[in-house]
Amino acid sequence: MGIIKAVCTSPEKGMRKKDTGEGILVKEYGLQDDAHVGPWHRQVSLLALESIEKMRAMGLDVGPGDFAENLTTEGINLVDLPIGTRLKIGGEAVGEVTQIGKECHNRCAIYYQAGDCVMPREGIFIRVIEGGPVKTGDTIEVI
């Protein structure tokens, strides 16, 4: 079981996200008020705080949302979850893992600063199976 460390949104694609501390996961849509919502397989992105720490160890001043992830987690090994794994997020929401990592067509600012970026390898994507509120401190667990 892990913990949600940040809930992040952005009004436009291609930008860092801001930690709002809470949000609503909408069934088959994504995180309300985020630019990446829609009826597709990458509705919500997740990245572990442990992955962000790797970039901090390289000397970068980065934190939750800086990799454009919606949910920053701690204590759950996201990258080893197989496609199709279901996650209970908070008290009501359920997500299903649809993709591990992603291809970066254009190098992001983080890559140019550090020569590397963890999101393409260690970020995951889910679609929202059951909606519900999510906030910092909520649990996230494999079901």
Secondary structure as GFF3:
##gff-version 3
##sequence-region A 1 143
A	DSSP	beta_strand	2	9	.	.	.	ID=ss1
A	DSSP	beta_strand	18	19	.	.	.	ID=ss2
A	DSSP	beta_strand	22	26	.	.	.	ID=ss3
A	DSSP	beta_strand	30	31	.	.	.	ID=ss4
A	DSSP	beta_strand	44	48	.	.	.	ID=ss5
A	DSSP	alpha_helix	49	57	.	.	.	ID=ss6
A	DSSP	beta_strand	71	74	.	.	.	ID=ss7
A	DSSP	three_ten_helix	78	80	.	.	.	ID=ss8
A	DSSP	beta_strand	86	89	.	.	.	ID=ss9
A	DSSP	beta_strand	93	100	.	.	.	ID=ss10
A	DSSP	alpha_helix	109	114	.	.	.	ID=ss11
A	DSSP	alpha_helix	119	122	.	.	.	ID=ss12
A	DSSP	beta_strand	124	130	.	.	.	ID=ss13
A	DSSP	beta_strand	132	135	.	.	.	ID=ss14
A	DSSP	beta_strand	139	142	.	.	.	ID=ss15
###
